Amino acid sequence: MAQRLSILIPVFNEEANLPACLASVKGLADEIFVVDSFSTDRTVEIAKAAGARVVQHEYVNSAAQKNWAIPQCAHEWVFIIDADERVTPELAWELKEVLSRPGGPEQDGYFVVRRNYFLGGEIKHGGWETNDVQRLFKRDLGRYAEREVHADVAVSSGRSGRLAAKLDHITCPCTLEGLNRYFQRFNRYTTQAAERYHREGRKPRLLSFFVHPGWEFFKMYVLKLGFLDGIPGLAVCSFCAFTRFVRYMKLFVRIKSGMPPPAAYDQGTTKAREIDGVADGAKKDGKSSGTVEAAAGV
C-alpha cells in the first residue's frame, strides 16, 4: 500500500503561477496544503477551487514559514513545492513509485534536482545546473535550517536519497510582470540576508562592495561557463553578483541608522509583506497578523 502524501505549497500573491503548479501535482497527493501569507489577489480563491486545504499564516521568512507549516501537514510524507515550480510527469511517476515500494521508501528524505528557467531560457551553467534540493521527506524528521534565506531541509536521521527526475523551476518568466516580480523577491531576499548578516555580527568593509560581487560574477559567468546561456545567463550572473552588493549595502544602512540586529532567524525586524509594500494585506477583522483558516472563512 502506498504511503500517503501531503503536498505543501507556501504562497503569497501567486495567482499567475499557482494554477500551473496545482495542475502539475493533480492526482499525486492525498492532501494539497496551501499556506498563504495573506494574499491580496485571487491566490486563496484559486487554491480552494482546486480542492486545497488553505491556511493563512504570517510570513517572516521562507524557513520560518515552512517550519511552521510542516507539522500541520496531515500525512507522514511531505513534498514541498513553490508556486513557481512544476512537477514534471517523470517526477510524478517517480514519486508514486518511491511511495508505493513494499515496506515504504528506503530513505527518510529525497533530494531532487531543479531545472531552472530564467527569461525564457534554461540555465544549464553558472552553477545553477546542480541546484539540488531536498523536497520529499518524512514530516516528523524534516525541518529547514534556521536561516532567513536559501535554507534547505535537513532530515534528522541523516538518511537521504536522490530522485532521478527533475523539478522545473520557472525562476523568472520572460515578461515584464515576471521581471518585476523577480525584483520584488530580490528586494525581500536581500533585506532578509542583510538581517542575517547583522544577527551574525558581520561588518561591511569597503572591499565587501567590490570583491564579493566581482568574484561572484567572474566565478559564475567565466569559470562556470554562464556565458554559454546567452542573455538569460548574463542576467542570472549579473543579478547574483548584484545581490552580494545590495546585501552589504543594506547591512551598512542597518548599522549606520542604529537598527538593532534580529534576535533570531524567525524574528526579522521587517516582515516580508512590509518589504513588498503590502503591509495591510493580513488585516482580517481588525487583526494584522497570526493565523487564519481560510477554508473555514474565519
N, C-alpha and C positions, 0 to 999 in steps of 0.2 A: 504494500500500500504506500502510495506517495506521501511524503511529508507535506504538511500544509504550509502554505507560504503567504506572508504579508508583504505587499509592495508598499514602501514608504516613499511619498513624493512631497518634499518640502517646497512651498511655492510662495511667491509674492508678485501680484500683478503679472500673471503669466497667461493671460487669455490668448495671446498669439502662439505660444509654444505648447500649452497644455493639451489641446485636442490631439495633436500628433503623438505626443508622449503617451497619453492614455490609450490611443489606438494601438500603439506598439506593444502594450502589455495586456491587451484584451484577451481574456480566456486563460491567462497564465497563472493567476493567483487566486487564493480563496478570499483575500481581502485586499482592497485598494484603500490605503490610508493616506489621505492628503492633509498635511499640516500647513495651514495658511497663516501668513503673518499680517492679517487684517488687510487684505487686498481691497483696492478701491475700484477695480474693474470687474469683469464678469468671471473671474477665476473660480470663485466658490460655486456660482451657478453652473459652470461647465463641469466641475468635478462632481457635483451632486447629480447632475443629469446623467453622468456616466456610471452612477451607482456607487461612487466612492463614499467612504466614511470621512467626513470633514470636521476637523477641529481647528479653531483659530487660537494661536498662541503667540505672545510677544517674542519678536526676534531680536536678539542682541548680536549674535554671530552664528555662522553655519554650524560649528561644532556644538555649541551650547544648545541650539535648536534641535539638532538631530539626537543628541544625547538625552534630551527631554522626551523626544518622540519615540525612540526605540522601545523603551519599556511599555509604552502604550499600545504597541502592536499586539494583535490578537493571537498570532501564531508563533510557533517556536523558531521558524526560519524567516529571515527578513532579507529582502532585496531592496536596496536604496537606489533610486534613480531621480535625477534632477529633471525639471521640466524641459530643459534644452537638450536632453539626451533621448536616444531611441534604442529600444531593444530590437536587434536585428532578428530575422526569422531563425538564423543559425543559433543565436544566443538563446532564444526562447526554447528551441528544441533541446539545447544542451542543459538548460536549467531544469527542464522537465525530466530529462534523463538522470541527472545527478540526484534530484529529489525522489526519484522512483526506484533507486537502487535497493535491492534486498538488504535489510538491516540499516538503511538510511545512508546518507552521504558519508564518505570515508574521512573527510576533514570537517573541522568546525567552522571554517571560513574559506572563501574562494576569491581570488583576485581575477579581474577581467581587464583586458587592455582596451583603452578608449581610442577610437579612430576619430581624430579631431578635424573639424572643418572650420575654416575662417574665411570670410568674404567670398564664399562660394568654392573655395579650393581645399582639397585635402592636404593637411600639413604632414608631410612624410619625413621631415628633417628638423633640425634645430633642437632636438631633444624631445619634441612632442610625440615622436613615433614610438616611444617607450613609456607612454603615460598609463601605467597600470594602477588600478585602484581596487581595494577590497570592498565588494558590494554585497555579496551573498554570505550570510553568517548566521549563527545561532543567536537569537535575540538576547539571551542572558549572558552571553560571553563577549559580545562585540560592543565596543564603545569608541567614540572618536577621541583622538589625542586632544588634550586641553590646551588648545591654541586658537587664536582668533581667526586665522585664515589658513586655507590649504592644509587642513588637518585630514588625516585618513583614519580608517577604522583599524583598531588593534584587537585581536582575539586573545583573550586572557589565557587560553590553553596553549597558545603558540602553534596550534595545528591548522595550518592553512595550505590550500592547494591553489591551482590555477586553471581557469577555464580557457578553452581554445578559441571560442567565438568572441567577436568584438562587440563593444558597445559604441554606437555612434554618438558623437558629441558635437552639436551644432553651436560652436562657441559664439560665432557672430555671423548671422546671415548677410548676404551681400545686398543689403537695403539700408537706406538712411535711418530707418527706425531701428534696425538691428544694430547699427553702429552707435546710435545714441544710447541704446540700452547697454551696450558693451561699456561705454564710458561711464554710465551710471554705476555699473558694478565696479569698474575701475576706481571710481571715486570712493565707493564704500570699502573696497578691499584695502586700498592704500591708507585710508583713515584707520581701519582696524589693525593693519600691520604696524602703523606708527604707534598705536596704543600698546601693542605687544612690545615693541622696541622700548617704549617708555617704561613699561612694567618691568622689563628685564634690566633696566638701568643703562641702556646704550646711550652714547653721546654722539651727536652728529659732528663730524670733523669736516674740514674743507675738502679733504681728499675723498670723503664719502660721496660727494656730489659728482666726482669725476671718475674715480677708479671703479666703483661698483657698477654704475650704468655702462661705462665704456667696456669693461670686461664682459659684462653680460651680453652686450650686443656682439662683440667680437667672437665670443665663445659660441653663441647660437648661430650667427649668420655666416661665420667663416669656418670655424673648427668643426661645427656640427652640420655644415652644408645647408643652412637655412636659405641661402640664395637660390638653391635649386627649386624652391617652391614659388618662385616668381613674386609678383606683387603681394599676394597673401602672406608669403613667407617673410617678405620685407616688413610688412605691417606687424606680424607677430613678434619678430625680433626687436623691432623698434619700440613697440608698446611695452614689451617685457623689460627692456632697458630703461625706458622712461618711468616704469613702475618703481624701480630702485631709486631713481632721483626723487620722485614725489614722496615716497615713504620717508626719506630722510628730511625732506623739506617740511613735511607735516610734523615730524618729530621735533625739528628745530623750532617751529612755531609753538608747539605744545609747551616746550620747556621755556622758551623766551616769554610766553604770555603767562607763565605761572600756573598752568593747569596741573592738577595732581595726577600721578600715574594711577591707572586702574589697580584695584586691589587683587583682582583675579581675572582669568580669561573670560569669564561669563559676566563680568561686571564692568563692561566698557563704559567710558564716560559719555559716549554718544551712541544712541540706539540707531540701528540701521535705517529705520523709516525716517528718522530725523536727518540723516545724511542724505537720503534720497529726496528730501523736501516734501514728504507726505506725513508729517508728524501727527496729523489729526485722523489718520486712517483707522486707528484702533478704537476710536471713541464709540462705544456701544452703551446706550442707556446711561450716559454720563460718565462712563469709565473709559480710561485711556490706556489700560494695559491689562495683562492677565490672560485668562484662557476662556474661550467661548466654544461651546459645542454647536458648530454651525448647522449641522444636520438637524439639530433639535430646535433651532431658531431661538436659542436662549440669548 
